[in-house]
Amino acid sequence: MALPDLELVERARGGDPEAFRDLVVRHQRRVYAVALGIVKDRDLAWDVSQDAFVRVHQHLAEFREESSFTTWLHRITARVAIDVLRKERPSRRSDVADVPEPLLREAAPGVLSTALGTDPQETVLRRELSARLTEALGELPDLHRTILVLREMDGLSYEELAERLGIPKGTVMSRLFHARKKMQVLLTGYAGIDAPGGEEAP
Amino acid sequence: MKCAGAAPLLGSLPGELDPGEEALLGAHLATCSACRARQADVEALSGLVRDGLRGAAAKRDFSAFSDGVMARIPASAWRGAPAGPLDRFRELLRRHRVLAAASALVPALAAVALYLYIDRRGGTGPSELSVEVTSEDLATAVLQTSDGPVILVGEGSEGT
């Protein structure tokens, strides 16, 4: 039977390399998914993921079991990925204009959800769009991609995002909105979905 | 509340908005089909982001990943972990090679010392060894001779 994370953490703290390796193997794909979402380059995401585990090992003694190991691991992963982004592309701070505003206006509400249908698992379109998701994420500005991935993969609250990214809560909500809107535009574009006339309330 | 104000609130986690915001958003959604549709889009997108990134991770070959991580952790990092008494003794010997060499000589030095002690004591006469032999009902006896103490192991004392 597989040992729980905390048992493996305890053994790794005691100097058991195989216990730590078990933790790595158990979490490696999810860590890579978060890293890939933020840095968008596969090889860079690989390095970020490995670096995150090395940092986790360095700080095992400081891990307090108030949060789950997964939460702690993902927090470190996101921090490493964001640091890498800042070093790699320091000049790209905010580029909201990357997706033209006219495209945003064309994103009619409900198009994506209607096209995907009600079955979240089995539509062909969903599989196609999932396969192209990283491509779409790669089109987003760093700031939008990072906040969207942290929200959707780690489930961070507005407050946690604000603290993690060092921005006000209002900015978090606004940035998330724009990130989602751009993703909807990109994904409906990939899927070749025609946007019907949207209904707007006052 | 208008759509422009409601849109950023869509996709909130339960309990994430303050009660005032939550009430205003609820009232707006009740009357605005466009924002209800946006809400559905947000939910659809959430699932796609998770599925897409996990799918990309699932396609990659991770067979060398953990080896790469372990190779980046220096061996000394594992030695820094709390060790047992035997580990600590080994580490002490590793660090102090003179001490290690001396410890290897300890059994030999002890044997020589014992030999010299017995030899010298034996030379002064058996009475000074004060070895008392009691053989009654015992199978083993120690005899003092001019060459030193001799231990006699008997056949046993069956029936006694």
Interface residues (C-beta under 8 A of the other chain):
Chain A: R13 G14 G15 D16 P17 F20 R21 V24 V25 Q28 R29 R30 Y32 A33 V34 L36 G37 R42 W46 S49 Q50 D51 F53 V54 H57 Q58 P109 G110 V111 L112 S113 T114 L116 P120 R126 L129 S130 A131 R132 L133 T134 A136 L137 L148 V149 E152 M153 G155 S157 Y158 M173 S174 L176 F177 R180 M183 Q184 L187 G198 E199 E200 A201 P202
Chain B: K2 C3 A7 P8 L9 L10 G11 S12 L13 E16 H28 T31 C32 S33 A34 C35 R36 A37 R38 A40 D41 V42 E43 A44 L45 S46 G47 L48 V49 R50 D51 G52 L53 R54 G55 A56 A57 A58 R60 F62 F65 S66 G68 V69 M70 R72 I73 A77 W78 R79 G80 A81 P82 A83
